Amino acid sequence: MSTLNDAGKLPIRMLHDRLLVSLDKDAGERRSSAGIVIPATASVGKRLAWSEVVAIGQHVRQVQVGDRVLYDPEELSEVELHGEQYILLRERDIHAVAAPRVEDDRTGLYL
């Protein structure tokens, strides 16, 4: 399954339980609630990251294109398509799904 991006169709078809997620450009620095900039090099324990799904394989069951997913950025493979950076993950590497279709009594977690 492929999806659209600014340059048109992505030249890729995901297989099995694989997900292609966009690389969050704001993943480097972040701000505290008080507005203090925390650099990417700051050590603060294991931090998970959110990204948007741009393509899925035919055996992915819990995630749809456009969902935001939570994953461990230390366990990832990066790929470049049309000059854009993406991350390739297995569905089982996703810790949570955030999407409007997730019901109130279902958190989207499937650990």
ROSE-4610 file (N, C-alpha, C; in Angstrom, 1 decimal, always signed):
// ROSE-4610
residu = [M/M/M/S/S/S/T/T/T/L/L/L/N/N/N/D/D/D/A/A/A/G/G/G/K/K/K/L/L/L/P/P/P/I/I/I/R/R/R/M/M/M/L/L/L/H/H/H/D/D/D/R/R/R/L/L/L/L/L/L/V/V/V/S/S/S/L/L/L/D/D/D/K/K/K/D/D/D/A/A/A/G/G/G/E/E/E/R/R/R/R/R/R/S/S/S/S/S/S/A/A/A/G/G/G/I/I/I/V/V/V/I/I/I/P/P/P/A/A/A/T/T/T/A/A/A/S/S/S/V/V/V/G/G/G/K/K/K/R/R/R/L/L/L/A/A/A/W/W/W/S/S/S/E/E/E/V/V/V/V/V/V/A/A/A/I/I/I/G/G/G/Q/Q/Q/H/H/H/V/V/V/R/R/R/Q/Q/Q/V/V/V/Q/Q/Q/V/V/V/G/G/G/D/D/D/R/R/R/V/V/V/L/L/L/Y/Y/Y/D/D/D/P/P/P/E/E/E/E/E/E/L/L/L/S/S/S/E/E/E/V/V/V/E/E/E/L/L/L/H/H/H/G/G/G/E/E/E/Q/Q/Q/Y/Y/Y/I/I/I/L/L/L/L/L/L/R/R/R/E/E/E/R/R/R/D/D/D/I/I/I/H/H/H/A/A/A/V/V/V/A/A/A/A/A/A/P/P/P/R/R/R/V/V/V/E/E/E/D/D/D/D/D/D/R/R/R/T/T/T/G/G/G/L/L/L/Y/Y/Y/L/L/L]
num = [1/1/1/2/2/2/3/3/3/4/4/4/5/5/5/6/6/6/7/7/7/8/8/8/9/9/9/10/10/10/11/11/11/12/12/12/13/13/13/14/14/14/15/15/15/16/16/16/17/17/17/18/18/18/19/19/19/20/20/20/21/21/21/22/22/22/23/23/23/24/24/24/25/25/25/26/26/26/27/27/27/28/28/28/29/29/29/30/30/30/31/31/31/32/32/32/33/33/33/34/34/34/35/35/35/36/36/36/37/37/37/38/38/38/39/39/39/40/40/40/41/41/41/42/42/42/43/43/43/44/44/44/45/45/45/46/46/46/47/47/47/48/48/48/49/49/49/50/50/50/51/51/51/52/52/52/53/53/53/54/54/54/55/55/55/56/56/56/57/57/57/58/58/58/59/59/59/60/60/60/61/61/61/62/62/62/63/63/63/64/64/64/65/65/65/66/66/66/67/67/67/68/68/68/69/69/69/70/70/70/71/71/71/72/72/72/73/73/73/74/74/74/75/75/75/76/76/76/77/77/77/78/78/78/79/79/79/80/80/80/81/81/81/82/82/82/83/83/83/84/84/84/85/85/85/86/86/86/87/87/87/88/88/88/89/89/89/90/90/90/91/91/91/92/92/92/93/93/93/94/94/94/95/95/95/96/96/96/97/97/97/98/98/98/99/99/99/100/100/100/101/101/101/102/102/102/103/103/103/104/104/104/105/105/105/106/106/106/107/107/107/108/108/108/109/109/109/110/110/110/111/111/111]
x = [+0.8/+0.0/+0.9/+0.6/+1.4/+0.5/+1.0/+0.3/+0.8/+0.1/+0.6/+1.4/+2.3/+3.1/+3.1/+3.9/+3.9/+4.4/+5.3/+5.9/+5.1/+4.0/+3.2/+3.2/+3.1/+3.0/+4.4/+4.5/+5.7/+6.1/+7.3/+7.7/+8.0/+7.0/+7.3/+6.0/+6.0/+4.9/+5.4/+4.7/+5.1/+4.7/+5.5/+5.2/+4.9/+4.2/+3.9/+3.4/+4.0/+3.6/+4.4/+5.0/+5.8/+5.1/+5.6/+5.0/+6.1/+5.7/+6.6/+6.1/+6.9/+6.5/+7.4/+6.8/+7.6/+8.5/+9.7/+10.6/+10.2/+10.0/+9.6/+10.7/+10.6/+11.6/+11.9/+11.0/+11.1/+11.7/+12.2/+12.6/+13.9/+14.7/+16.0/+15.8/+15.4/+15.2/+13.7/+13.5/+12.1/+12.1/+10.9/+10.8/+10.1/+10.5/+9.8/+8.5/+7.7/+6.5/+6.7/+7.9/+8.3/+9.0/+9.1/+9.7/+11.2/+11.8/+13.3/+13.5/+14.5/+14.9/+15.8/+15.4/+16.2/+16.8/+18.1/+18.8/+18.7/+18.8/+18.7/+19.8/+20.9/+22.0/+21.8/+20.7/+20.5/+20.1/+20.6/+20.3/+19.2/+18.1/+16.9/+16.3/+17.0/+16.5/+15.9/+15.2/+14.6/+13.4/+13.4/+12.3/+11.8/+10.4/+9.8/+9.4/+9.1/+8.8/+7.5/+6.9/+5.6/+6.0/+5.3/+5.4/+4.2/+4.0/+2.8/+3.0/+2.1/+2.2/+1.9/+2.8/+2.5/+2.3/+2.6/+2.3/+2.3/+1.5/+1.5/+1.5/+1.9/+1.9/+0.5/+0.3/-1.0/-1.4/-0.5/-0.8/-0.8/-0.8/-0.9/-2.4/-2.7/-4.1/-4.5/-3.7/-4.1/-3.8/-3.1/-2.7/-3.2/-3.5/-3.9/-3.0/-3.0/-2.2/-2.8/-2.0/-2.4/-2.5/-2.4/-2.3/-1.0/-1.0/+0.3/+0.6/+1.8/+2.2/+3.4/+3.5/+4.5/+5.5/+6.8/+7.8/+9.1/+10.0/+11.3/+12.3/+12.8/+13.6/+15.0/+15.4/+16.7/+16.6/+15.4/+15.3/+14.6/+15.3/+14.7/+15.6/+15.1/+15.8/+15.3/+16.2/+15.9/+16.0/+15.2/+15.2/+14.9/+15.5/+15.3/+14.5/+13.4/+12.6/+12.3/+12.6/+12.4/+13.0/+14.1/+14.8/+14.2/+13.2/+12.6/+13.1/+13.3/+13.7/+12.4/+12.4/+11.3/+11.9/+11.1/+11.5/+10.7/+11.4/+10.7/+10.6/+9.4/+9.1/+8.3/+8.3/+7.3/+6.1/+5.0/+3.8/+4.0/+4.7/+4.9/+5.8/+6.6/+7.5/+6.7/+5.5/+4.7/+4.1/+4.2/+3.8/+2.3/+1.9/+0.6/+0.2/-1.1/-1.7/-2.6/-2.4/-3.3/-4.0/-5.3/-6.1/-7.5/-8.2/-9.6/-10.5/-10.3/-11.1/-11.0/-9.9/-9.7/-10.8/-11.6/-12.7/-12.2/-13.1/-12.7/-12.3/-12.9/-12.5/-11.4/-10.9/-9.7/-8.6/-7.5/-6.4/-5.6/-5.7/-4.8/-3.6/-3.4/-2.2/-2.3/-1.3/-1.4/+0.0/+0.4/+1.8/+1.7]
y = [-1.2/+0.0/+1.2/+2.2/+3.4/+4.6/+5.7/+6.9/+8.1/+9.2/+10.4/+11.3/+12.0/+13.0/+14.2/+15.3/+16.5/+16.3/+15.3/+15.1/+14.1/+13.6/+12.6/+11.3/+10.2/+8.9/+8.5/+7.8/+7.3/+6.0/+5.9/+4.7/+3.5/+3.1/+2.0/+1.3/+0.0/-0.8/-1.6/-1.4/-2.0/-3.5/-4.3/-5.7/-6.2/-7.2/-7.9/-7.0/-6.9/-6.1/-4.8/-4.3/-3.2/-1.9/-0.8/+0.5/+1.5/+2.5/+3.6/+4.8/+5.4/+6.6/+7.8/+9.0/+10.2/+10.5/+11.0/+11.4/+12.7/+12.8/+14.1/+15.1/+16.2/+17.2/+17.9/+17.8/+18.5/+17.5/+16.4/+15.4/+15.7/+16.7/+17.0/+17.8/+19.0/+19.8/+19.8/+20.0/+20.1/+21.2/+21.6/+22.6/+22.0/+22.5/+22.1/+22.9/+22.6/+23.4/+24.9/+25.1/+26.5/+27.2/+26.5/+27.2/+27.0/+26.2/+26.0/+25.0/+25.4/+24.5/+23.4/+22.1/+21.0/+20.4/+20.4/+19.9/+18.4/+17.9/+16.5/+15.7/+16.3/+15.6/+15.4/+16.0/+15.9/+14.5/+14.0/+12.6/+12.6/+12.0/+12.0/+10.6/+9.6/+8.3/+7.9/+6.8/+6.3/+7.1/+7.7/+8.6/+8.0/+7.8/+7.3/+8.5/+8.2/+9.3/+9.0/+10.1/+10.0/+10.3/+9.6/+9.9/+9.5/+10.1/+9.8/+8.7/+7.8/+6.6/+7.1/+6.9/+7.3/+6.1/+4.9/+3.7/+2.5/+1.4/+0.2/-1.0/-2.1/-3.4/-4.1/-5.1/-5.7/-6.5/-6.8/-7.6/-6.7/-5.4/-4.5/-4.5/-4.7/-4.8/-3.7/-3.1/-2.1/-0.7/-0.4/+0.9/+1.2/+2.5/+3.0/+4.2/+4.4/+5.6/+6.9/+7.7/+9.0/+8.9/+7.7/+7.6/+8.1/+8.5/+8.9/+7.7/+7.2/+6.0/+6.4/+5.6/+5.8/+4.6/+4.9/+3.9/+4.3/+3.3/+3.6/+4.0/+5.2/+5.7/+5.1/+4.3/+3.6/+2.4/+1.8/+0.6/+0.9/+1.6/+2.0/+1.8/+1.8/+1.8/+3.0/+3.8/+5.0/+4.7/+5.3/+5.2/+6.6/+6.9/+8.1/+7.9/+8.6/+8.5/+9.9/+10.2/+11.5/+12.6/+12.4/+13.4/+13.5/+12.8/+12.8/+11.7/+11.9/+10.8/+10.1/+8.8/+8.0/+7.0/+6.4/+5.3/+4.1/+2.9/+1.6/+0.9/+0.4/-0.3/-1.5/-2.5/-3.6/-3.1/-3.7/-3.3/-3.6/-4.7/-5.1/-4.2/-3.3/-2.4/-1.1/-1.0/+0.2/+0.0/+1.0/+0.9/+1.4/+2.4/+3.0/+3.6/+3.8/+4.4/+5.6/+6.8/+7.9/+8.3/+8.1/+8.4/+8.8/+9.6/+9.9/+8.7/+7.7/+6.5/+5.7/+5.9/+5.2/+5.6/+4.6/+4.9/+5.3/+5.9/+6.4/+5.2/+4.1/+3.0/+2.1/+2.5/+1.8/+2.8/+2.5/+3.5/+3.4/+2.3/+2.1/+1.4/+1.1/+0.4/-1.1/-1.8/-3.2/-3.8/-3.7/-4.2/-5.6]
z = [+0.0/+0.0/+0.0/-0.9/-0.9/-0.5/-0.3/+0.1/-0.6/-0.5/-1.2/-0.2/-0.8/-0.1/-1.0/-0.6/-1.4/-2.8/-3.0/-4.3/-5.2/-4.6/-5.4/-4.6/-5.4/-4.8/-4.3/-3.2/-2.7/-3.5/-3.9/-4.8/-4.0/-3.1/-2.3/-1.9/-1.8/-1.3/-0.1/+1.0/+2.3/+2.3/+2.8/+2.9/+4.3/+4.4/+5.7/+6.8/+8.0/+9.1/+9.2/+8.1/+8.2/+8.1/+8.8/+8.8/+8.3/+7.6/+7.2/+7.9/+8.7/+9.4/+9.1/+9.1/+8.8/+10.0/+9.6/+10.6/+11.2/+12.5/+13.1/+13.1/+12.4/+12.3/+13.6/+14.6/+15.9/+16.9/+16.5/+17.5/+18.1/+17.5/+18.1/+19.4/+19.3/+20.5/+20.9/+22.2/+22.7/+23.8/+24.2/+25.2/+26.4/+27.6/+28.8/+28.9/+29.9/+30.0/+30.4/+30.9/+31.3/+30.1/+29.0/+27.8/+27.6/+28.5/+28.4/+27.3/+26.4/+25.3/+25.9/+25.6/+26.0/+24.7/+24.6/+23.4/+23.3/+22.0/+21.7/+22.5/+22.8/+23.5/+25.0/+25.5/+27.0/+27.3/+28.3/+28.8/+29.8/+29.4/+30.3/+30.4/+30.4/+30.4/+29.0/+29.0/+27.7/+27.4/+26.2/+25.8/+24.5/+24.5/+23.3/+22.4/+21.1/+20.1/+19.4/+18.9/+18.2/+16.7/+15.8/+14.3/+13.6/+12.5/+11.7/+10.7/+10.6/+9.6/+8.2/+7.2/+5.9/+4.9/+5.3/+4.5/+5.4/+5.1/+5.9/+4.9/+5.5/+4.8/+4.9/+4.1/+4.0/+5.3/+6.1/+7.3/+8.6/+8.4/+9.6/+10.0/+11.3/+11.7/+12.6/+13.4/+14.4/+14.0/+12.9/+12.6/+11.2/+11.0/+9.6/+9.2/+7.9/+7.4/+8.0/+8.5/+9.2/+10.7/+11.3/+12.7/+13.2/+14.5/+15.2/+16.1/+16.0/+16.7/+17.6/+18.7/+19.7/+19.6/+19.5/+19.3/+20.0/+20.1/+20.7/+19.6/+19.6/+18.5/+18.4/+19.5/+19.4/+18.6/+18.4/+17.6/+16.3/+15.4/+14.1/+13.0/+11.8/+10.5/+9.7/+9.3/+8.5/+7.0/+6.2/+4.8/+4.1/+3.0/+2.3/+1.0/+0.8/-0.4/-0.9/-2.2/-2.7/-1.9/-1.3/-0.5/+0.9/+1.3/+2.6/+3.5/+4.8/+5.7/+6.3/+6.3/+6.9/+7.8/+8.7/+9.6/+9.2/+9.2/+8.9/+10.2/+10.5/+11.8/+11.5/+12.4/+12.4/+13.3/+13.0/+13.8/+15.3/+15.6/+17.0/+17.8/+17.0/+17.7/+18.1/+17.8/+18.1/+19.5/+20.4/+21.8/+21.9/+21.1/+21.2/+19.9/+19.7/+18.6/+19.0/+18.5/+18.8/+17.5/+17.5/+16.3/+16.8/+16.0/+16.4/+16.5/+15.8/+15.8/+17.1/+17.9/+19.1/+20.1/+20.6/+21.5/+22.9/+23.6/+25.0/+25.9/+25.8/+26.7/+26.1/+24.9/+24.4/+24.2/+24.8/+24.8/+23.5/+22.7/+21.6/+21.9/+23.2/+23.6/+23.4/+22.9/+22.7/+23.0/+24.2/+24.6/+24.9]
